[in-house]
Amino acid sequence: MGLKYNWIGKGLAALGLATFGGAPAEARVPAQPRPALWKVADRDTTIYLFGTIHLLPRNTDWVSPTLDRAAEESQGLVVETIVDTANPAPFAATLMRLATSPGLPPLLDRVPRDKRAALATAIAKSRIAPAALDKMETWAVALSLLGPQFGAMEVHQDEGVEMKLKARFSAAGKPIGQLETNEEQLRFFDQLPEPAQVQLLLGTLESPAAVKQQFDGMLSAWTRGDVKAIARSFNADMAGSPALEQMLLKQRNANWTRWIEGRLGQPGTVMVAVGAGHLAGSNSVQAMLQKRGLKVTRVQ
């Protein structure tokens, strides 16, 4: 991922866990939003695949008539993972158990010398005690320092696609499931080799202006359903870190592909909503499903 903010921020927003490389996409807002939607179906089962963004600005318009009908037709929703916002203590406990390790070197010593001043500035902005960060594994520090970046973009988790969909399905009395437990999802970060964790951390040090520009480009591509633009971006970003690509994209996509194939054995209609980065490019869930002989149809 060659890693600039352009992966850490957009990756966590559009890959999931929780969230464009090169020149930013032109900020074109379509008259009618058309984020990409696919379906996999057999005689008695339909599975809709919807690529999401986990954090969005207030009042972002993304629901189209086609997506609305798919949601109405679906008897349940499945997302990447479910964090119980009414009782966040178990999630926090899991995070801290995985995030802390004895005998870690001081945080500033884990990054190249020429990045230490920028990291110190980011730590100061976070208002987290440096001594606390020194006890945390590098991936966890990266996640902890994202708050100011997301604040600068003025994007919010409660505006994210999953939160809106969960509220809709819950209000309709429809069940909501998950593809990964909280611990399973966090372990994908925890199992990264240290160089990849350092790349994640360095990715949090981009300037607010670069953050905003790159996110706006990603949001524009997602809203108009430009899957090729998303794929080009993620492919370019991930080319610099095979470990990140394998752990955060390929392995998870393979797991979800097996789940979808198995779910076709049960009748009914369900919507699966995962980060848009998982549904773009040669390593996408759709590509993996097609390799297993399943037909995937784009419906929007």
Disulfide bonds with the S-S distance in Angstrom:
none
